[in-house]
């Protein structure tokens, strides 16, 4: 963070970013629901150059038994980066960073999933990052909520994830890897669009309070754009295969 | 999207707002009734529910289920009811009140692997759902074809007030026992009727989301009557 001494031009004089986007534009997002046969629910998401596969199991028995809760179900998340997801081979063992991201994604999904309906059970969410390009936690969160809905687990709302940030002294939407490395701040947001509630908010870097407000505003706007794609992914799987328009 | 009454909804989508009752798979925030699941909304008599298009079986009181005995202790059988919770069938339900764990052998009545039709007596989730096999049409299954479908498609198979399943039964002379947990047993004296009934069930499972399914099934049932 804060590395201003790079020679990459993050923003040119026309307000175009290093990958050709405008400041308030997200990368191309595409989601496909139900891609895995053996998982109860699944999703594959491409968020720019991020490629993430998510599988959901459950509700199912909790093992080890001592983790189960008699009052509510529990949700367990595993965010993992494959060794080939980054330029230099990544050690497949869970790193400090992956453990943290697993935890924040779990906490970002918990308010959305109605776990009280399934006491003594667990919902397991496995996220495999096949290719990483900055903003994987938001992408993984977005994919995970589609996979949960695909598994038929009752939810209050889908959770959409998108980051905002600051690079070249400008507030930008959906920070990519270069902007994350060389930029000044990164603000990942998890947002439930129908309930208008934030479930994930982290900030890496320094923002003034005005900048923060602007970041949050365009970040939420980004989440709403991502939500439309989530919605479409579920509609494509469940509603477009015949049926809908022939009554 | 279809008419206001029957719409495809996803979690978080507002189905309707105003003076309605929130039923299955929905919840309320203020006046808004919101779906918690992917499915078809159904508004009837002021109540709003969503018929799920995906998801596993969650035991409910009074549900008829088909289960498989997996093990037994001195006092009860464990029954796999195709859910995240195992069913529990107490020995006293089969042996009567004077059941004694010394003199009565549970395995003599129901062995591991036996299939039963049972009703859920109590499913409050604090403990495993309690089953009973005393009642009409309940008990051990001796014959028939066991078929598994997705539990979310059971309402479609039954149809409005049982219309779909009655149609299949009439056309094939088969007897179909449907467990709410997605397991069903079809028995039929005529092997052609059995095959036809199985095909009809498979068609419904495959095309549960399609409208006018009743007509399609009817067409299929009538087509190869020779």
Contacts between the chains, C-beta under 8 A, distances in Angstrom:
chain1	res1	chain2	res2	distance
A	40	B	56	6.9
A	41	B	54	7.4
A	58	B	84	7.1
A	59	B	56	7.1
A	59	B	84	4.5
A	60	B	84	5.1
A	61	B	84	6.6
A	70	B	126	6.6
A	112	B	11	8.0
A	114	B	27	7.8
A	114	B	36	6.0
A	117	B	58	7.2
A	117	B	125	7.9
A	118	B	58	7.3
A	118	B	84	6.7
A	118	B	125	7.4
A	119	B	125	4.9
A	119	B	126	6.8
A	120	B	85	7.7
A	120	B	125	7.4
A	121	B	84	4.9
A	121	B	85	7.7
A	149	B	10	6.4
A	149	B	11	5.2
A	149	B	37	7.8
A	149	B	38	5.8
A	150	B	38	7.5
A	150	B	54	6.5
A	151	B	54	7.0
A	151	B	55	6.9
A	152	B	37	6.2
A	152	B	38	6.8
A	152	B	52	5.9
A	152	B	53	7.8
A	152	B	54	3.8
A	152	B	55	2.2
A	152	B	56	6.7
A	152	B	152	6.5
A	153	B	55	7.0
A	154	B	11	7.3
A	154	B	25	6.6
A	154	B	36	4.0
A	154	B	37	5.4
A	155	B	11	3.9
A	155	B	12	6.9
A	155	B	36	5.9
A	155	B	37	7.5
A	156	B	11	7.1
A	156	B	12	6.5
A	156	B	27	7.0
A	156	B	34	7.4
A	156	B	36	6.6
A	157	B	11	6.2
A	157	B	12	3.3
A	157	B	34	8.0
A	158	B	10	7.2
A	158	B	11	6.0
A	158	B	12	5.5
A	192	B	12	6.9
A	193	B	12	7.4
A	194	B	12	4.1
A	194	B	13	7.0
A	194	B	14	7.0
A	194	B	34	7.0
A	195	B	12	7.0
A	195	B	29	7.5
A	231	B	10	6.1
A	234	B	10	4.9
A	234	B	38	6.0
A	235	B	8	7.0
A	235	B	10	7.1
A	238	B	8	6.9
A	238	B	38	5.5
A	238	B	53	5.2
A	238	B	54	7.3
A	238	B	209	6.7
A	239	B	8	4.4
A	239	B	209	7.1
A	241	B	209	6.6
A	242	B	207	7.2
A	242	B	209	6.9
A	242	B	210	4.9
A	243	B	209	4.6
A	243	B	210	4.4
A	243	B	211	5.4
A	244	B	1	7.6
A	244	B	2	6.8
A	244	B	8	6.5
A	244	B	211	7.9
A	245	B	2	7.9
A	246	B	210	7.7
A	246	B	211	5.5
A	246	B	212	6.8
A	247	B	2	6.4
A	247	B	211	4.0
A	247	B	212	6.6
